Amino acid sequence: MPQIIPIRDLKNTSEISEMCKNAAEPIFITKNGYGDMVIMSMEMYEKKMFLLDAYARLDAAEEQVKQGKILDADKALSDLKNKYNV
């Protein structure tokens, strides 16, 4: 279940920092009862950014397959072996 805290609680910076490190998901900050911000630990941020990058690369690969921009695996490996004398 997501954690939701009011913006006034951001005054307790060390407590908020600890909450972010221990949270399994981002923490939502409200202002006047409405969503205003989201905070998370650096570790969680890096994981999220890694996943976004992976998803973007998968989308690009799927698009290339749809466009027919594919190579035969055996030929590609053979070309690499010949290029690098392996």
C-alpha positions as CSV (number, residue, x, y, z in Angstrom):
1,M,0.0,0.0,0.0
2,P,1.5,3.4,-1.0
3,Q,2.6,5.8,1.7
4,I,1.0,9.2,1.5
5,I,2.1,12.1,3.7
6,P,1.3,15.8,3.9
7,I,3.9,18.3,2.6
8,R,4.3,19.8,6.1
9,D,5.9,16.5,7.2
10,L,8.9,17.2,4.9
11,K,10.3,19.4,7.7
12,N,11.5,16.1,9.3
13,T,14.2,15.5,6.7
14,S,16.0,12.7,8.4
15,E,12.8,10.8,9.1
16,I,11.7,11.3,5.5
17,S,15.0,10.0,4.3
18,E,14.7,6.9,6.4
19,M,11.2,6.4,5.1
20,C,12.4,6.5,1.5
21,K,15.2,4.0,2.2
22,N,12.8,1.6,3.8
23,A,9.9,2.0,1.4
24,A,9.2,-0.6,-1.2
25,E,7.6,2.0,-3.5
26,P,7.6,5.8,-3.9
27,I,6.1,8.0,-1.2
28,F,3.3,10.4,-2.3
29,I,3.3,13.9,-0.9
30,T,0.0,15.8,-0.7
31,K,-0.6,19.6,-0.5
32,N,-4.1,20.7,0.7
33,G,-5.3,17.2,0.3
34,Y,-4.2,16.8,-3.3
35,G,-1.3,14.9,-4.8
36,D,1.7,17.3,-5.3
37,M,5.0,15.3,-5.4
38,V,6.5,11.8,-5.3
39,I,9.8,11.0,-3.5
40,M,11.9,7.9,-3.5
41,S,15.3,6.7,-2.6
42,M,18.2,7.0,-5.0
43,E,18.4,3.2,-5.2
44,M,14.7,2.9,-6.2
45,Y,15.1,5.8,-8.7
46,E,18.1,4.0,-10.4
47,K,16.1,0.8,-10.6
48,K,13.1,2.5,-12.1
49,M,15.3,4.4,-14.6
50,F,17.0,1.1,-15.6
51,L,13.7,-0.6,-16.2
52,L,12.4,2.4,-18.2
53,D,15.5,2.1,-20.4
54,A,15.1,-1.6,-20.8
55,Y,11.5,-1.2,-21.8
56,A,12.4,1.5,-24.3
57,R,15.0,-0.7,-25.9
58,L,12.5,-3.6,-26.1
59,D,10.0,-1.4,-27.7
60,A,12.6,-0.2,-30.3
61,A,13.6,-3.9,-31.0
62,E,10.0,-4.9,-31.5
63,E,9.5,-2.0,-33.9
64,Q,12.6,-3.1,-35.8
65,V,11.1,-6.6,-36.1
66,K,7.8,-5.2,-37.3
67,Q,9.7,-3.3,-40.0
68,G,11.6,-6.4,-41.1
69,K,15.0,-5.1,-39.9
70,I,16.2,-8.4,-38.7
71,L,19.3,-10.5,-39.3
72,D,19.8,-14.3,-39.6
73,A,21.5,-15.3,-36.3
74,D,23.8,-17.8,-37.9
75,K,25.0,-15.3,-40.5
76,A,25.5,-12.6,-37.9
77,L,27.6,-14.8,-35.7
78,S,29.6,-16.0,-38.7
79,D,30.2,-12.4,-39.8
80,L,31.4,-11.5,-36.2
81,K,33.7,-14.5,-36.0
82,N,35.2,-13.6,-39.4
83,K,35.6,-9.9,-38.5
84,Y,37.4,-10.6,-35.2
85,N,39.2,-13.8,-36.3
86,V,37.6,-15.9,-33.6
